Amino acid sequence: MKTLSQNTMTRDNLPPYRRRAVLKTLAALALPAGLPAHAAQWPERSITFVQPYAPGTATDASSRYIAQQLSERWKVPTVMEHKVGANSIIGTEYVARAAPDGYTFLITSTGFFTNEAMVSRLPYHPLDSFVPVAKVGGVQLLLCVPANSRFHGVKELVEFARANPGKLTYASGGNGSSQHLSGAQLGTLSNTQLMHVPYKAQVPAAVATASGEVDFSFIAIATAKPLLAADKIRVLAVSGSSRSASFPDVPTVAEAGVPDFEWVASTFFLAPANTPRDIVRKLSGALGEEARSDGYREFTKGIGMDADFMGEAEWGRTIAAERQRYLQVVRASGAKAE
């Protein structure tokens, strides 16, 4: 039987620097073909997801659902931080300046696009400062009128506005809000002059619609549900390019008479620029598996969101066009950050 000579080194008596080199080589050989080392090892610690909005939104709820699934999948904590302020700019800038190491990501929505047209100078560039990871859903708005309104369709609403310039009023949750900009887009595409009535938040704007203080407004599904249950408002159309899973029998605004109208508040993930591409792909793939699951679809339907996934490649191709579309809407509205 062969025995080791005194000059033969085993793993246990290798010098520390040699031992580390051997272990790294063995680890690399164990990786699946084509998978970079840092992607295979990532994540090794907690991941922070930053939202630039206050808690309680559909974006927040859907993101927390997915983050919990990722935590269980990878056996690492996921931390949700809300860095609110300056119309979502503070949280967005925080991620733009974060280390591109795959442990800090931004979860954001429409304000990411609209701020560029409303603020004279941003402390980051919407495209150059970030890497697209994935889109995981979108929230449509409901075009609502008071329950006793004379209007029973979008065409009637538009015809009245054309015959009475400046007399048809709509409420919003404030200057530059989704409710404001969707109303402005309706006016632009229908070639009508509408009167914008801003409120301090979207709930007071919805209540004003229900009470008849204004003629109509675009209301988030979650906000509209209790008013619909109480028969305080009626829905004429949904704001997306396709019908909502929550209201499959309600036409889109485009179907109802205003071609090319579309307003959807997308929920999407971004990474700081220069985040390793293989980490972005790994996160995007995991987000896709979660966002396509029956559990996620059922959950998002309950909060008024449509599950709509785009991976890093498709969302990367789409995001520039989305940016331009929203810039045009904001500039046409004349909205500026307050």
Secondary structure in CASP SS format (residue, H / E / C, confidence):
PFRMAT SS
TARGET T0000
AUTHOR 0000-0000-0000
METHOD secondary structure of the structure
MODEL  1
M C 1.00
K C 1.00
T C 1.00
L C 1.00
S C 1.00
Q C 1.00
N C 1.00
T C 1.00
M C 1.00
T C 1.00
R C 1.00
D C 1.00
N C 1.00
L C 1.00
P C 1.00
P H 1.00
Y H 1.00
R H 1.00
R H 1.00
R H 1.00
A H 1.00
V H 1.00
L H 1.00
K H 1.00
T H 1.00
L H 1.00
A H 1.00
A H 1.00
L H 1.00
A C 1.00
L C 1.00
P C 1.00
A C 1.00
G C 1.00
L C 1.00
P C 1.00
A H 1.00
H H 1.00
A H 1.00
A H 1.00
Q H 1.00
W C 1.00
P C 1.00
E C 1.00
R C 1.00
S C 1.00
I E 1.00
T E 1.00
F E 1.00
V E 1.00
Q E 1.00
P C 1.00
Y C 1.00
A C 1.00
P C 1.00
G C 1.00
T C 1.00
A H 1.00
T H 1.00
D H 1.00
A H 1.00
S H 1.00
S H 1.00
R H 1.00
Y H 1.00
I H 1.00
A H 1.00
Q H 1.00
Q H 1.00
L H 1.00
S H 1.00
E H 1.00
R H 1.00
W H 1.00
K C 1.00
V C 1.00
P C 1.00
T E 1.00
V E 1.00
M E 1.00
E E 1.00
H E 1.00
K C 1.00
V C 1.00
G C 1.00
A H 1.00
N H 1.00
S H 1.00
I H 1.00
I H 1.00
G H 1.00
T H 1.00
E H 1.00
Y H 1.00
V H 1.00
A H 1.00
R C 1.00
A C 1.00
A C 1.00
P C 1.00
D C 1.00
G C 1.00
Y C 1.00
T E 1.00
F E 1.00
L E 1.00
I E 1.00
T E 1.00
S C 1.00
T C 1.00
G H 1.00
F H 1.00
F H 1.00
T H 1.00
N H 1.00
E H 1.00
A H 1.00
M H 1.00
V C 1.00
S C 1.00
R C 1.00
L C 1.00
P C 1.00
Y C 1.00
H C 1.00
P C 1.00
L C 1.00
D C 1.00
S C 1.00
F E 1.00
V E 1.00
P E 1.00
V E 1.00
A E 1.00
K E 1.00
V E 1.00
G E 1.00
G E 1.00
V E 1.00
Q E 1.00
L E 1.00
L E 1.00
L E 1.00
C E 1.00
V E 1.00
P E 1.00
A C 1.00
N C 1.00
S C 1.00
R C 1.00
F C 1.00
H C 1.00
G C 1.00
V H 1.00
K H 1.00
E H 1.00
L H 1.00
V H 1.00
E H 1.00
F H 1.00
A H 1.00
R H 1.00
A H 1.00
N C 1.00
P C 1.00
G C 1.00
K C 1.00
L C 1.00
T E 1.00
Y E 1.00
A E 1.00
S E 1.00
G C 1.00
G C 1.00
N C 1.00
G C 1.00
S C 1.00
S H 1.00
Q H 1.00
H H 1.00
L H 1.00
S H 1.00
G H 1.00
A H 1.00
Q H 1.00
L H 1.00
G H 1.00
T H 1.00
L H 1.00
S H 1.00
N C 1.00
T C 1.00
Q C 1.00
L C 1.00
M E 1.00
H E 1.00
V E 1.00
P E 1.00
Y C 1.00
K C 1.00
A C 1.00
Q H 1.00
V H 1.00
P H 1.00
A H 1.00
A H 1.00
V H 1.00
A H 1.00
T H 1.00
A H 1.00
S H 1.00
G C 1.00
E C 1.00
V C 1.00
D C 1.00
F E 1.00
S E 1.00
F E 1.00
I E 1.00
A E 1.00
I H 1.00
A H 1.00
T H 1.00
A H 1.00
K H 1.00
P H 1.00
L H 1.00
L H 1.00
A H 1.00
A C 1.00
D C 1.00
K C 1.00
I E 1.00
R E 1.00
V E 1.00
L E 1.00
A E 1.00
V E 1.00
S C 1.00
G C 1.00
S C 1.00
S C 1.00
R C 1.00
S E 1.00
A C 1.00
S C 1.00
F E 1.00
P C 1.00
D C 1.00
V C 1.00
P C 1.00
T E 1.00
V C 1.00
A C 1.00
E C 1.00
A C 1.00
G C 1.00
V C 1.00
P C 1.00
D C 1.00
F C 1.00
E C 1.00
W C 1.00
V E 1.00
A E 1.00
S E 1.00
T E 1.00
F E 1.00
F E 1.00
L E 1.00
A E 1.00
P E 1.00
A C 1.00
N C 1.00
T C 1.00
P C 1.00
R H 1.00
D H 1.00
I H 1.00
V H 1.00
R H 1.00
K H 1.00
L H 1.00
S H 1.00
G H 1.00
A H 1.00
L H 1.00
G H 1.00
E H 1.00
E H 1.00
A H 1.00
R C 1.00
S C 1.00
D H 1.00
G H 1.00
Y H 1.00
R H 1.00
E H 1.00
F H 1.00
T H 1.00
K H 1.00
G H 1.00
I C 1.00
G C 1.00
M C 1.00
D E 1.00
A C 1.00
D C 1.00
F C 1.00
M E 1.00
G C 1.00
E H 1.00
A H 1.00
E H 1.00
W H 1.00
G H 1.00
R H 1.00
T H 1.00
I H 1.00
A H 1.00
A H 1.00
E H 1.00
R H 1.00
Q H 1.00
R H 1.00
Y H 1.00
L H 1.00
Q H 1.00
V H 1.00
V H 1.00
R H 1.00
A H 1.00
S H 1.00
G C 1.00
A C 1.00
K C 1.00
A C 1.00
E C 1.00
END
